[in-house]
Amino acid sequence: MVSLQLSSCCSASNGSSFFLYNFSRNSSIDNNGFSSNLKKSKLGFDGAEKKLCFISKKNKTSVFAMASNVPSPSKMNLNEYMVILDKPLGIRFAISVDGKIFVHALKKGGNAEKTRIVLVGDTLKKASNGSADGFVQIKNYSDIQKFLKEEKGSCSLVLERPFAPFPVQQLLNASVDDMSFNKGRVSLVSWNQTVLASYLEPSSGSKGNSGFAVFSPKLLAAPGWKYLNNQDAQVSSRRQSNFFAPPISQLVCVVSEEELEEAEWAHGSFPLEEYIKALDRSKGELYYNHSLGMRYSKITEQLYVGSCIQTEADVETLANDLGVTAVLNFQSPNECANWGINSESINDACRRSNILMINYPVRDVDSFDLRKKLPFCAGLLLRLLKKNLRIFVTCTTGFDRSPACIVAYLHWMQDTALQDAYNFVAGLHPCRPNRPAIVWATWDLIAMVEKDRHDGPPTHAVTFVWSGREGEDVSLVGDFTGNWKEPVKAVHMGGPKYEAEIKLNQGKYCYKFIVNGNWRHSTGSPTVSDEHGNLNNVIVVGDTASIRPATVQQQTKDSSVVKVIERPLTEYERVMLAKAARCLAFSICPIRLAPK
């Protein structure tokens, strides 16, 4: 039995409370001195290219940067650099659950930002306030807290540059106020003083061997961090090598100099919003490396997603390590042949492992094919889940078709907002599902139960194009312009090209152009004759979903451009989507998993 008494209640820098309990041990504890059910979370830091550093003076701020191959009072590896700054530094540090202390943000216009050297994501290794003691290793919260208490003078920092740009977007998803460690939901119990920060001392009123129950990991020293980071050491290395690592671990807290708490923080040389936009614009494509083998991520207890099954050993991994009982595969036979995958041997291995293999080819990088087949894909997934199977959803790369199926399932069958479903899947698995295809298929499903009549807000944006050589005055008129009575002025786009954008619901529309007062139809778009023999242009916006299209016919070539509108669904649209999802589920035979 362990008796506990409250030793102190402290307030974290973010306003959250943490508690220290002092207690006496009257019973045996494990050899490690711990009792905890903490979850492991890894922080994946990537890094930027190594750059030459320089010496400069800006606004009376002393800046000195030393590359690692320059002699220095401290040994540094190739990725480390030293910078000398006047205080206040203008740096906000963050502490991760694996014990790393890194640059979270920079004060806009502050001394650190002016250097153009210190970057978000750099890890703080050592620091010196110019004292005779030289550099001090920064290992835990107490070290960084003591260092930041000095308000004046200059200091030297040794930071480590990671190997790729730091994913600042991930920091937005980690609200410091919501950290479970700072809310007292997760505890670490220890009688080993070495795992605690140095400034923590046992209460003088305690009896027996003193220890702590710590509800905030920022109070731990390096051994404590090591213990937290090795909670799942029993996981097999084979399984770890196949799993995609999470992009970033949970933050414990954010620390900055007191006078800078209300400062305007930036990331790099940009305000936060501009920095995020810049990263989004520069975001590269996901690259599939077939030589790495099958890769996968866990979405739910019943659901995994990943790249293609390459060997019979991959089937054994799915069956033995993950407990998978069904595979939903969107690869085509041609893809398997191109990648050298023996689909027959994999199907045989699945039968031996009692895994149900369902192959339903969807053409890769074909948005229209994905749009038309996605309803049946989501219906198959629903039926498999209803049979209480553990499913591995896969395609070749695992980046598009398979996660798109899961996002569509969550959106349609679980009434999850598309944005939330997309973020949920993309946060667990590196992927880029085709969102427009999912939105197109959503409106197609709603049209299936609406019988082509939609009274809600517009679902598509159509750009009508006139490319005739004659005319300087061009207008658009049709069923959607007040029943042909309210022409819309087209915008001159250069040369003979004029455009007019109209937001429309799904449906079939006839239209024409008025060019210099003359009614004309475009030869670059489909036409149809009305009851009076007049030749009009015609456009079909959207389509009606079919349960399982036998063949997918590409749309007729049209100079008009139709884009789908992604927006929150109205309550009526949510009801119609739920009805469509039920129709979809009931249309698939639960025994043969095929259309009735």
C-alpha positions as CSV (number, residue, x, y, z in Angstrom):
1,M,0.0,0.0,0.0
2,V,1.2,3.5,-0.8
3,S,0.2,6.5,1.3
4,L,0.1,9.9,-0.5
5,Q,-0.1,13.5,0.7
6,L,-0.3,16.6,-1.3
7,S,3.1,18.3,-1.3
8,S,2.4,21.3,-3.5
9,C,0.2,22.5,-6.3
10,C,2.0,24.6,-9.0
11,S,0.9,26.5,-12.0
12,A,2.4,25.8,-15.4
13,S,3.5,28.6,-17.7
14,N,0.4,28.0,-19.8
15,G,-2.0,28.4,-16.9
16,S,-2.6,24.7,-16.4
17,S,-2.1,23.2,-13.0
18,F,0.1,20.2,-12.1
19,F,0.4,18.5,-8.8
20,L,3.3,16.9,-6.8
21,Y,2.4,14.3,-4.4
22,N,4.8,13.2,-1.7
23,F,4.3,9.7,-0.4
24,S,6.0,6.9,1.6
25,R,6.5,3.4,0.2
26,N,5.4,0.5,2.3
27,S,5.2,-2.1,-0.3
28,S,7.5,-3.5,-3.1
29,I,7.6,-1.7,-6.4
30,D,9.1,-3.1,-9.7
31,N,12.8,-2.9,-10.2
32,N,12.5,0.1,-12.4
33,G,10.7,2.1,-9.7
34,F,7.8,3.0,-12.0
35,S,4.1,2.4,-12.2
36,S,2.5,3.9,-15.2
37,N,0.3,3.2,-18.2
38,L,1.6,5.9,-20.4
39,K,1.3,5.7,-24.2
40,K,4.4,6.1,-26.3
41,S,4.5,8.9,-28.9
42,K,7.4,9.6,-31.1
43,L,8.4,13.0,-32.4
44,G,9.7,12.9,-36.0
45,F,12.0,15.8,-36.7
46,D,13.1,16.3,-40.2
47,G,15.8,18.8,-41.3
48,A,16.8,21.5,-43.6
49,E,19.9,21.7,-45.8
50,K,23.1,22.6,-44.0
51,K,23.9,26.3,-44.6
52,L,27.0,28.4,-44.1
53,C,26.7,30.7,-41.1
54,F,27.9,34.2,-40.9
55,I,28.7,37.1,-38.6
56,S,26.6,40.3,-38.6
57,K,25.4,43.2,-36.6
58,K,21.8,44.4,-36.9
59,N,20.1,47.1,-34.8
60,K,22.8,46.9,-32.2
61,T,22.1,43.2,-31.7
62,S,25.2,41.0,-31.5
63,V,25.0,38.0,-33.7
64,F,27.6,35.3,-34.1
65,A,27.1,32.1,-35.9
66,M,29.7,29.3,-36.0
67,A,29.6,26.4,-38.4
68,S,30.5,23.0,-37.0
69,N,33.8,22.8,-38.9
70,V,35.1,26.0,-37.2
71,P,37.0,25.6,-33.9
72,S,34.8,26.4,-30.9
73,P,34.8,26.1,-27.1
74,S,32.2,23.3,-27.5
75,K,32.3,20.1,-29.6
76,M,29.5,20.2,-32.2
77,N,28.4,17.7,-34.8
78,L,27.9,18.5,-38.4
79,N,24.2,19.6,-37.9
80,E,24.9,21.9,-35.0
81,Y,25.7,25.6,-35.0
82,M,26.3,28.3,-32.4
83,V,24.7,31.7,-32.3
84,I,25.3,34.6,-29.8
85,L,22.3,36.8,-29.1
86,D,21.5,39.7,-26.8
87,K,18.6,39.2,-24.5
88,P,15.6,39.1,-24.7
89,L,16.1,36.3,-27.2
90,G,12.7,36.4,-28.8
91,I,12.4,32.6,-28.9
92,R,9.6,30.5,-27.7
93,F,10.7,27.0,-26.9
94,A,8.5,23.8,-26.9
95,I,9.1,20.6,-25.0
96,S,8.0,17.4,-26.5
97,V,7.0,14.2,-24.8
98,D,10.3,12.5,-25.8
99,G,12.3,15.2,-24.1
100,K,13.4,17.4,-27.0
101,I,13.5,21.1,-26.5
102,F,13.1,22.9,-29.8
103,V,12.3,26.3,-31.3
104,H,8.5,26.6,-31.4
105,A,8.3,30.2,-32.7
106,L,10.2,33.5,-33.0
107,K,9.1,36.9,-31.8
108,K,8.4,39.1,-34.9
109,G,11.2,41.6,-35.1
110,G,13.0,40.0,-32.2
111,N,16.8,39.3,-31.9
112,A,16.6,35.7,-33.0
113,E,14.5,36.5,-36.0
114,K,16.8,39.2,-37.1
115,T,19.7,36.8,-37.4
116,R,18.0,34.9,-40.2
117,I,19.8,31.9,-38.8
118,V,17.6,30.4,-36.1
119,L,14.7,28.4,-37.6
120,V,11.6,26.9,-36.2
121,G,12.3,23.2,-35.4
122,D,15.9,23.6,-34.4
123,T,16.7,21.7,-31.2
124,L,18.3,23.5,-28.3
125,K,21.4,21.4,-27.2
126,K,23.5,23.8,-25.0
127,A,23.4,27.3,-23.7
128,S,25.8,29.7,-21.9
129,N,25.1,33.1,-20.2
130,G,28.8,34.1,-20.6
131,S,29.7,32.8,-17.2
132,A,33.0,31.0,-16.4
133,D,31.0,27.7,-16.2
134,G,30.9,27.6,-20.0
135,F,28.2,25.8,-21.9
136,V,25.5,23.9,-20.0
137,Q,23.6,20.9,-21.5
138,I,19.9,21.7,-21.8
139,K,18.2,18.4,-20.9
140,N,14.8,19.2,-19.3
141,Y,12.3,21.9,-18.2
142,S,14.3,23.1,-15.2
143,D,17.4,23.7,-17.3
144,I,15.5,25.9,-19.8
145,Q,13.6,27.6,-17.0
146,K,16.8,28.7,-15.2
147,F,18.4,29.8,-18.5
148,L,15.5,32.0,-19.4
149,K,15.3,33.7,-16.0
150,E,18.4,35.9,-16.9
151,E,16.8,39.0,-18.4
152,K,19.9,41.0,-19.6
153,G,23.2,40.4,-21.3
154,S,24.2,38.2,-24.1
155,C,24.2,34.4,-24.3
156,S,25.4,31.7,-26.6
157,L,23.1,28.9,-27.9
158,V,24.1,25.7,-29.6
159,L,21.3,24.4,-31.7
160,E,20.9,21.4,-34.0
161,R,19.4,21.8,-37.5
162,P,17.1,18.9,-38.5
163,F,17.3,17.3,-41.9
164,A,14.1,18.8,-43.6
165,P,11.8,21.7,-43.1
166,F,10.0,21.4,-39.8
167,P,6.2,20.7,-40.2
168,V,4.9,23.8,-38.5
169,Q,1.3,22.8,-39.4
170,Q,1.5,20.0,-36.9
171,L,2.1,22.5,-34.1
172,L,-1.3,24.1,-34.8
173,N,-3.0,20.8,-34.0
174,A,-1.3,20.6,-30.5
175,S,-3.1,23.1,-28.2
176,V,-1.0,23.5,-25.1
177,D,-4.1,24.1,-22.9
178,D,-5.5,20.7,-24.0
179,M,-2.4,18.6,-23.2
180,S,-3.4,15.6,-21.1
181,F,-0.2,15.7,-19.2
182,N,-1.0,19.2,-17.9
183,K,-4.6,18.2,-17.0
184,G,-3.6,15.5,-14.5
185,R,-5.0,12.7,-16.6
186,V,-1.7,10.9,-17.0
187,S,0.7,10.3,-14.2
188,L,4.2,8.9,-13.7
189,V,4.9,7.4,-10.3
190,S,8.5,7.1,-9.2
191,W,10.7,6.5,-6.2
192,N,13.8,7.2,-8.3
193,Q,15.0,10.7,-7.7
194,T,17.2,10.7,-10.9
195,V,14.2,10.9,-13.1
196,L,13.0,14.2,-11.7
197,A,14.1,17.7,-12.4
198,S,16.9,18.8,-10.1
199,Y,15.0,21.5,-8.3
200,L,12.4,19.2,-6.9
201,E,13.0,18.1,-3.4
202,P,11.0,15.7,-1.1
203,S,8.8,17.1,1.6
204,S,10.4,17.1,5.0
205,G,7.2,15.8,6.6
206,S,7.2,12.5,4.7
207,K,8.2,9.2,6.2
208,G,9.9,6.2,4.7
209,N,11.5,6.4,1.2
210,S,10.2,9.5,-0.5
211,G,9.0,9.7,-4.1
212,F,6.7,11.6,-6.4
213,A,3.5,11.2,-8.4
214,V,4.1,13.6,-11.3
215,F,1.3,14.7,-13.5
216,S,3.4,16.9,-15.8
217,P,6.3,15.3,-17.7
218,K,8.1,18.7,-17.9
219,L,9.2,18.0,-14.3
220,L,11.3,15.0,-15.5
221,A,15.0,14.8,-16.1
222,A,16.6,13.0,-19.0
223,P,16.1,9.4,-17.5
224,G,12.5,10.1,-17.1
225,W,12.1,11.2,-20.7
226,K,13.9,8.0,-21.8
227,Y,11.5,5.9,-19.8
228,L,8.5,7.7,-21.3
229,N,9.9,7.2,-24.8
230,N,10.4,3.4,-24.4
231,Q,6.9,2.5,-23.2
232,D,6.2,0.3,-26.3
233,A,9.6,-1.3,-26.5
234,Q,8.0,-4.7,-26.7
235,V,6.6,-4.0,-30.2
236,S,8.4,-6.1,-32.7
237,S,10.9,-4.3,-35.0
238,R,9.2,-5.9,-38.0
239,R,5.9,-4.3,-37.2
240,Q,7.5,-1.0,-36.4
241,S,9.3,-1.0,-39.8
242,N,6.0,-1.4,-41.6
243,F,4.1,1.2,-39.7
244,F,4.2,4.8,-40.8
245,A,5.6,6.9,-37.9
246,P,3.4,9.6,-36.6
247,P,4.4,13.1,-37.9
248,I,4.9,14.7,-34.4
249,S,4.4,13.8,-30.8
250,Q,2.4,15.6,-28.2
251,L,3.8,18.7,-26.8
252,V,4.2,19.0,-23.0
253,C,4.4,22.7,-22.7
254,V,5.7,25.9,-24.4
255,V,8.2,28.2,-22.6
256,S,9.3,31.7,-23.3
257,E,10.8,34.7,-21.5
258,E,8.2,36.3,-19.3
259,E,8.2,39.7,-20.9
260,L,7.6,38.1,-24.3
261,E,4.4,36.3,-23.5
262,E,2.2,38.9,-25.3
263,A,4.6,39.3,-28.2
264,E,3.5,38.8,-31.8
265,W,4.9,35.4,-32.7
266,A,6.0,34.3,-36.1
267,H,7.5,31.3,-37.7
268,G,10.6,32.1,-39.7
269,S,10.3,35.5,-41.3
270,F,6.5,35.1,-41.8
271,P,3.4,35.6,-39.6
272,L,1.9,32.2,-38.9
273,E,-0.9,32.3,-41.4
274,E,1.5,33.4,-44.2
275,Y,4.0,30.7,-43.2
276,I,1.4,28.0,-43.4
277,K,0.3,29.2,-46.8
278,A,3.9,29.3,-48.0
279,L,4.4,25.7,-46.9
280,D,1.3,24.6,-48.5
281,R,2.3,26.1,-51.8
282,S,5.8,24.5,-51.6
283,K,4.5,21.2,-50.4
284,G,6.0,18.5,-52.7
285,E,4.3,15.4,-54.0
286,L,4.3,12.2,-52.0
287,Y,6.8,9.7,-53.4
288,Y,6.1,6.0,-53.4
289,N,9.2,3.8,-52.8
290,H,8.2,0.2,-53.8
291,S,11.5,-1.2,-52.4
292,L,10.4,-0.3,-48.8
293,G,7.8,-3.0,-49.0
294,M,4.2,-2.9,-47.8
295,R,3.6,0.1,-45.5
296,Y,0.5,0.6,-43.4
297,S,-1.2,2.8,-40.7
298,K,-3.9,2.0,-38.2
299,I,-7.0,4.1,-38.6
300,T,-9.4,2.3,-36.2
301,E,-9.3,-1.1,-34.4
302,Q,-11.1,-2.6,-37.4
303,L,-9.4,-0.6,-40.1
304,Y,-5.9,-0.3,-41.6
305,V,-4.8,1.4,-44.8
306,G,-1.6,1.2,-46.7
307,S,0.4,0.4,-49.9
308,C,0.1,-2.8,-51.9
309,I,0.7,-6.4,-50.7
310,Q,3.9,-7.4,-52.5
311,T,4.7,-10.9,-51.1
312,E,3.2,-13.8,-49.3
313,A,5.3,-12.7,-46.2
314,D,3.2,-9.5,-46.3
315,V,0.0,-11.6,-46.0
316,E,1.5,-13.3,-43.0
317,T,2.3,-9.9,-41.4
318,L,-1.3,-8.8,-41.9
319,A,-2.7,-12.0,-40.5
320,N,-0.3,-12.6,-37.6
321,D,0.7,-9.1,-36.5
322,L,-2.4,-7.1,-37.3
323,G,-5.1,-9.8,-37.2
324,V,-6.5,-8.7,-40.6
325,T,-9.3,-10.9,-41.8
326,A,-10.3,-9.1,-45.1
327,V,-8.4,-7.1,-47.7
328,L,-10.1,-4.5,-50.0
329,N,-7.8,-4.0,-52.9
330,F,-8.2,-1.4,-55.6
331,Q,-5.3,-2.4,-57.8
332,S,-5.8,-3.4,-61.4
333,P,-4.2,-6.5,-62.9
334,N,-2.1,-4.2,-65.1
335,E,-0.7,-2.4,-62.1
336,C,0.2,-5.7,-60.4
337,A,2.0,-6.8,-63.6
338,N,3.8,-3.5,-63.9
339,W,5.1,-3.7,-60.3
340,G,6.0,-7.4,-60.5
341,I,3.3,-8.5,-58.1
342,N,2.1,-12.1,-58.4
343,S,-1.6,-11.6,-57.5
344,E,-2.4,-15.3,-57.8
345,S,0.2,-16.3,-55.1
346,I,-1.0,-13.5,-52.9
347,N,-4.6,-14.6,-53.3
348,D,-3.6,-18.2,-52.4
349,A,-1.7,-16.9,-49.3
350,C,-4.8,-15.0,-48.2
351,R,-6.9,-18.2,-48.5
352,R,-4.4,-20.1,-46.4
353,S,-4.5,-17.4,-43.8
354,N,-8.4,-17.2,-43.8
355,I,-8.3,-13.7,-45.2
356,L,-11.1,-12.6,-47.5
357,M,-9.6,-10.9,-50.6
358,I,-11.8,-8.6,-52.6
359,N,-10.3,-7.0,-55.7
360,Y,-12.2,-4.1,-57.2
361,P,-10.0,-2.2,-59.7
362,V,-10.1,1.6,-59.8
363,R,-7.8,3.3,-62.3
364,D,-4.9,5.1,-60.7
365,V,-4.7,8.9,-61.0
366,D,-8.1,8.9,-62.8
367,S,-10.4,11.3,-60.8
368,F,-13.5,10.5,-62.9
369,D,-13.1,6.7,-62.5
370,L,-12.6,7.2,-58.8
371,R,-15.7,9.4,-58.5
372,K,-17.9,6.9,-60.3
373,K,-16.7,3.8,-58.4
374,L,-16.3,5.4,-55.0
375,P,-19.9,4.7,-53.9
376,F,-19.5,1.0,-54.4
377,C,-16.1,1.0,-52.7
378,A,-17.6,2.6,-49.6
379,G,-20.5,0.2,-49.7
380,L,-18.1,-2.7,-49.8
381,L,-16.2,-1.3,-46.8
382,L,-19.4,-0.9,-44.9
383,R,-20.5,-4.4,-45.5
384,L,-17.1,-5.8,-44.4
385,L,-17.2,-3.8,-41.2
386,K,-20.8,-4.9,-40.6
387,K,-19.5,-8.5,-40.8
388,N,-17.1,-7.6,-37.9
389,L,-14.0,-8.2,-40.1
390,R,-10.7,-6.4,-39.6
391,I,-9.9,-4.8,-42.9
392,F,-6.8,-3.7,-44.8
393,V,-7.7,-1.2,-47.5
394,T,-5.0,-0.9,-50.1
395,C,-4.0,0.3,-53.6
396,T,-0.6,0.6,-55.1
397,T,0.8,3.6,-53.2
398,G,-1.7,3.9,-50.4
399,F,-1.8,7.6,-51.0
400,D,-5.0,8.2,-52.9
401,R,-7.6,5.5,-53.7
402,S,-7.6,3.5,-50.5
403,P,-7.6,6.5,-48.1
404,A,-10.3,8.2,-50.3
405,C,-12.5,5.1,-49.7
406,I,-12.1,5.5,-46.0
407,V,-12.8,9.2,-46.0
408,A,-15.9,8.7,-48.1
409,Y,-17.1,6.0,-45.7
410,L,-16.7,8.3,-42.7
411,H,-18.4,11.2,-44.5
412,W,-21.3,9.2,-46.0
413,M,-21.9,6.4,-43.5
414,Q,-20.8,7.9,-40.3
415,D,-22.1,11.5,-40.9
416,T,-18.7,13.0,-40.4
417,A,-18.0,16.4,-42.0
418,L,-15.7,15.9,-45.0
419,Q,-13.0,18.2,-43.6
420,D,-13.0,16.3,-40.3
421,A,-12.9,12.9,-42.0
422,Y,-10.1,14.0,-44.3
423,N,-8.0,15.5,-41.4
424,F,-8.6,12.4,-39.3
425,V,-7.3,10.0,-42.0
426,A,-4.5,12.2,-43.2
427,G,-3.4,12.8,-39.6
428,L,-2.9,9.0,-39.1
429,H,-1.6,8.1,-42.6
430,P,0.6,10.0,-45.1
431,C,-1.8,10.4,-48.0
432,R,-3.5,12.8,-50.3
433,P,-7.0,11.6,-51.2
434,N,-8.7,13.2,-54.2
435,R,-11.1,15.5,-52.4
436,P,-12.8,16.8,-55.6
437,A,-13.6,13.2,-56.5
438,I,-15.1,12.6,-53.1
439,V,-17.2,15.8,-53.3
440,W,-18.4,14.9,-56.9
441,A,-19.4,11.5,-55.7
442,T,-21.2,13.0,-52.7
443,W,-23.4,15.2,-54.9
444,D,-24.0,12.2,-57.3
445,L,-25.2,10.2,-54.3
446,I,-27.6,12.9,-53.2
447,A,-28.9,13.2,-56.7
448,M,-29.6,9.5,-56.7
449,V,-32.3,9.9,-54.0
450,E,-33.4,13.4,-55.0
451,K,-34.3,12.3,-58.5
452,D,-32.4,15.2,-60.1
453,R,-34.2,17.9,-58.1
454,H,-32.1,19.9,-55.7
455,D,-33.4,23.0,-54.0
456,G,-30.4,23.8,-51.8
457,P,-27.4,26.1,-52.4
458,P,-25.4,25.6,-55.6
459,T,-23.3,22.5,-55.9
460,H,-21.1,23.3,-58.9
461,A,-19.4,26.3,-60.5
462,V,-19.5,26.4,-64.3
463,T,-17.3,28.6,-66.4
464,F,-19.0,29.1,-69.8
465,V,-16.5,29.9,-72.5
466,W,-17.0,31.8,-75.8
467,S,-14.0,31.7,-78.2
468,G,-15.5,33.1,-81.4
469,R,-13.3,35.5,-83.4
470,E,-16.0,38.2,-83.8
471,G,-17.5,40.4,-81.2
472,E,-16.5,42.8,-78.5
473,D,-19.8,42.5,-76.5
474,V,-20.5,39.0,-75.3
475,S,-23.2,37.9,-72.9
476,L,-24.5,34.6,-71.6
477,V,-28.2,33.7,-71.5
478,G,-30.0,30.4,-70.7
479,D,-32.3,28.5,-68.5
480,F,-30.4,29.7,-65.4
481,T,-30.6,33.5,-66.3
482,G,-34.1,34.3,-65.3
483,N,-35.5,31.9,-67.9
484,W,-33.5,33.5,-70.8
485,K,-34.5,37.0,-69.8
486,E,-31.5,38.3,-67.7
487,P,-28.3,38.0,-69.8
488,V,-25.0,37.8,-67.8
489,K,-22.0,39.9,-69.1
490,A,-19.0,37.8,-70.1
491,V,-15.5,38.9,-69.1
492,H,-12.9,39.4,-71.8
493,M,-9.9,37.0,-71.0
494,G,-7.7,38.1,-73.8
495,G,-7.8,37.4,-77.5
496,P,-11.1,36.0,-78.7
497,K,-11.8,34.4,-75.3
498,Y,-14.7,35.5,-73.1
499,E,-15.8,33.7,-69.8
500,A,-18.8,33.9,-67.5
501,E,-19.0,31.9,-64.3
502,I,-22.3,30.7,-62.9
503,K,-23.0,28.7,-59.8
504,L,-25.6,26.0,-60.5
505,N,-27.2,23.0,-58.9
506,Q,-27.1,19.6,-60.6
507,G,-29.2,19.3,-63.6
508,K,-29.4,19.8,-67.4
509,Y,-29.3,23.3,-68.8
510,C,-29.6,24.9,-72.3
511,Y,-27.9,28.2,-73.1
512,K,-26.6,30.5,-75.8
513,F,-24.3,33.5,-76.2
514,I,-25.3,37.0,-77.4
515,V,-22.5,38.4,-79.5
516,N,-22.8,42.0,-80.6
517,G,-26.6,41.6,-80.3
518,N,-26.7,38.3,-82.3
519,W,-27.7,35.0,-80.6
520,R,-25.0,32.4,-81.2
521,H,-24.2,28.9,-80.0
522,S,-20.6,27.8,-79.3
523,T,-19.2,25.1,-81.6
524,G,-16.9,23.9,-78.8
525,S,-19.7,22.6,-76.6
526,P,-22.5,20.1,-77.1
527,T,-25.7,21.2,-78.8
528,V,-29.4,20.2,-78.9
529,S,-32.4,21.4,-80.9
530,D,-35.5,22.7,-79.0
531,E,-39.1,22.2,-80.0
532,H,-38.9,25.2,-82.3
533,G,-35.9,23.9,-84.2
534,N,-33.4,26.3,-82.6
535,L,-29.9,25.0,-81.9
536,N,-28.8,25.6,-78.3
537,N,-25.8,24.6,-76.3
538,V,-26.5,22.1,-73.6
539,I,-24.7,21.1,-70.4
540,V,-25.3,18.5,-67.8
541,V,-24.0,19.5,-64.4
542,G,-23.3,16.6,-62.1
543,D,-24.6,13.1,-62.4
544,T,-26.6,10.4,-60.6
545,A,-24.6,7.8,-58.7
546,S,-25.0,4.2,-59.7
547,I,-24.3,1.3,-57.4
548,R,-21.7,-0.4,-59.5
549,P,-21.0,1.0,-62.9
550,A,-20.2,-1.8,-65.4
551,T,-18.1,0.7,-67.5
552,V,-17.2,4.3,-66.8
553,Q,-17.8,6.5,-69.8
554,Q,-15.8,9.6,-69.9
555,Q,-17.6,12.9,-70.2
556,T,-18.3,14.5,-73.6
557,K,-15.6,17.1,-74.6
558,D,-16.9,20.5,-73.7
559,S,-15.2,24.0,-73.7
560,S,-17.1,24.8,-70.5
561,V,-15.4,24.0,-67.3
562,V,-17.3,22.5,-64.4
563,K,-15.9,22.5,-60.9
564,V,-17.5,21.0,-57.8
565,I,-18.2,23.2,-54.8
566,E,-17.1,21.8,-51.5
567,R,-19.1,23.3,-48.7
568,P,-20.8,22.1,-45.4
569,L,-24.0,20.2,-46.2
570,T,-27.3,21.5,-45.2
571,E,-29.5,19.5,-42.8
572,Y,-31.7,18.4,-45.8
573,E,-28.6,17.3,-47.7
574,R,-27.3,15.3,-44.8
575,V,-30.6,13.5,-44.6
576,M,-30.5,12.8,-48.3
577,L,-26.9,11.6,-48.1
578,A,-27.8,9.2,-45.2
579,K,-30.7,7.9,-47.2
580,A,-28.4,7.3,-50.2
581,A,-25.8,5.6,-48.0
582,R,-28.5,3.2,-46.7
583,C,-29.6,2.4,-50.3
584,L,-26.0,1.8,-51.2
585,A,-25.5,-0.6,-48.3
586,F,-28.7,-2.6,-48.9
587,S,-27.8,-3.0,-52.6
588,I,-24.7,-5.0,-51.8
589,C,-25.3,-8.7,-51.0
590,P,-23.8,-9.3,-47.5
591,I,-23.1,-13.0,-48.4
592,R,-21.4,-12.6,-51.8
593,L,-20.5,-9.0,-51.3
594,A,-21.7,-8.2,-54.8
595,P,-24.6,-6.3,-56.3
596,K,-27.9,-8.1,-56.0
